[in-house]
Amino acid sequence: MSGTAPARLVLSLPQALTARHVFETAIASTTAIVVSPTIYSFLLGPILDVRFSRRAYATALTIVSAAMLGVSVLSIESAFLLKVAATSPDEAT
């Protein structure tokens, strides 16, 4: 991710989750998971340039991220993963 997309994501995602009364720990872990591909792309960038062009990777990952965004928007009401992340280990037993 480059440009202003990560900034918009990092600012809007916690606000949307807060509006749904999600615990702060779940918001922090979700935001960290969402932002982590930026770190990985920085580290793996030179390796990825060997097989395909950057344009091919950008096109493929844009299609995948658009599909994942659509799935997340359609399933925001159920938020199963957030419920799992928000449940402490003590509550699960």
N, C-alpha and C positions, 0 to 999 in steps of 0.2 A: 504494500500500500504506500502510495506516495501522494504528496500534495495535501489538500485539506481534508481528504476523506478520513484519515485516522483521527484528526481533530474533531470532526463532526461526530464520529462514532464514539469517541471517548467522552464527549460532552453530552450527547443525547441519550446514550444507552443507560447510564446511571440515573438520569432524570426520569426516563420511562419506567425503569424498575422501581425507583422510589415511589412513583405515583401508584404503583401496584402493591405497595407495602411489602417489598421484599427486604429481607435482612441485609444489613450493611456488609456482612462477611460474604454473603452470596453475590452481592453487587461487585465487591472488590475482586472476588475470584473469577467471576464472569468477565469482567473488564480485562483482567490479566490474561485470560485465555483468548479473548478476542484480539488483543493487541500483540500477543506473542508471535503471530506469523510475520509481523514487521521485523522482529529481531531475527527470526529464522531466515527470512529472505535476504537480510543483510549478510548473514554468515554464509549462506549457501549460494549466494549470487555468482561467485566465480565458478563454482562447480556446475551450475545450471547452464552456463553459457557454452559448455562443451558440446552437448548433444543437439539441441534445437536453438533457434534464434530467440531473442528476447520477445520479439513480436509473437511468436508461437506460444511461448509460455504465458505472456500477458493475455492473449486471446483465450486460451484454455482456462486460465484461472479466473478471468472475468466472467466467463460463462458459468463456471462452477460457483463463484461467489454470488452471482445473480440468482441462480437456482436456490442456493442456501438462504439467501435473503428472502426469497418468496416463501420458502418453507417456514422460516422463522416468523414472518409476518402472519402467515395463516395459522400458526400454532401458538401464538403468544398467549392466548387465553388459557390453554392447558398448562403450559410452562412446566412440564414434568421434570426436566433437568434442574430447573430452579428450585422446585420443591425438594428434590433429592439433595441438592447442594445446601439448601437452607436447613435441612434436618440435621441436627447435631447427632453425633454417635450415641449419646446418652438417650436421646429420644427414640432412636431406632430399635433399641433393645427392650 
